Amino acid sequence: MPYLHCPRCHRSAWLRADTEEAVACRHCGTTLSGMSHAELSALTGAVRERFARDARLNAGRKRFVRERR
């Protein structure tokens, strides 16, 4: 799955299928560009650290609780 990045608004997108056509950002309409493996690794590491930090800070809070019917 390719990982694409918007150079204008800095949003990112995962695509389910490879495509040769240019893909526009849903937010601003700019053509998305590919992200290098190094940039992707750095972003993935930062997101994992953020989730781990949030989990530590909110350890007592229940997650994914369904509403009663």
Backbone torsions as a table, in degrees:
resi	resn	phi	psi	omega
1	MET	NA	121.9	178.6
2	PRO	-73.9	149.3	178.0
3	TYR	-112.4	119.4	-176.3
4	LEU	-113.6	154.4	-174.2
5	HIS	-134.1	140.1	176.4
6	CYS	-91.8	118.4	-179.0
7	PRO	-70.6	-16.8	-177.4
8	ARG	-89.7	-53.5	-176.7
9	CYS	-104.4	-0.1	174.6
10	HIS	62.0	30.6	172.7
11	ARG	-91.4	163.2	-179.1
12	SER	-130.0	161.5	-176.8
13	ALA	-148.8	143.1	171.4
14	TRP	-100.1	139.6	175.4
15	LEU	-112.2	140.5	-178.7
16	ARG	-81.3	-23.2	-178.3
17	ALA	-133.6	145.7	175.7
18	ASP	-71.4	139.1	179.1
19	THR	-141.2	145.5	178.1
20	GLU	-90.2	-15.6	-178.0
21	GLU	-77.2	153.1	175.7
22	ALA	-69.7	139.4	-179.9
23	VAL	-112.5	131.2	-178.7
24	ALA	-91.6	146.4	175.5
25	CYS	-66.5	135.5	179.8
26	ARG	-72.2	-19.1	-177.1
27	HIS	-87.9	-49.9	-174.0
28	CYS	-119.3	-10.4	177.0
29	GLY	88.7	-2.9	178.8
30	THR	-69.8	147.1	178.1
31	THR	-68.2	129.2	-179.3
32	LEU	-75.1	147.4	177.3
33	SER	-118.2	157.9	179.4
34	GLY	-72.2	157.2	179.3
35	MET	-111.2	140.8	179.8
36	SER	-72.6	161.0	-179.7
37	HIS	-62.4	-37.9	179.8
38	ALA	-64.5	-43.9	178.3
39	GLU	-64.9	-40.2	179.2
40	LEU	-64.1	-42.3	179.0
41	SER	-63.6	-41.9	178.8
42	ALA	-64.2	-43.7	179.5
43	LEU	-64.9	-43.6	179.3
44	THR	-61.4	-43.4	178.4
45	GLY	-62.3	-40.9	179.7
46	ALA	-65.5	-40.5	179.4
47	VAL	-66.4	-42.6	178.3
48	ARG	-62.5	-41.6	177.2
49	GLU	-62.4	-40.9	179.4
50	ARG	-63.8	-45.1	178.6
51	PHE	-63.4	-40.5	179.1
52	ALA	-64.8	-41.6	179.1
53	ARG	-65.3	-44.2	178.6
54	ASP	-62.8	-38.6	179.0
55	ALA	-65.6	-39.0	178.1
56	ARG	-67.0	-41.8	-177.7
57	LEU	-71.0	-29.9	-178.2
58	ASN	-114.5	39.7	-174.5
59	ALA	-62.1	-33.8	-177.1
60	GLY	-81.4	-12.9	-177.2
61	ARG	-80.5	136.2	176.8
62	LYS	-72.9	141.8	179.0
63	ARG	-115.5	149.7	176.0
64	PHE	55.8	46.6	179.3
65	VAL	-87.5	126.6	178.6
66	ARG	-84.3	147.7	177.1
67	GLU	-74.2	147.1	177.4
68	ARG	-72.3	145.3	179.2
69	ARG	-87.7	NA	NA
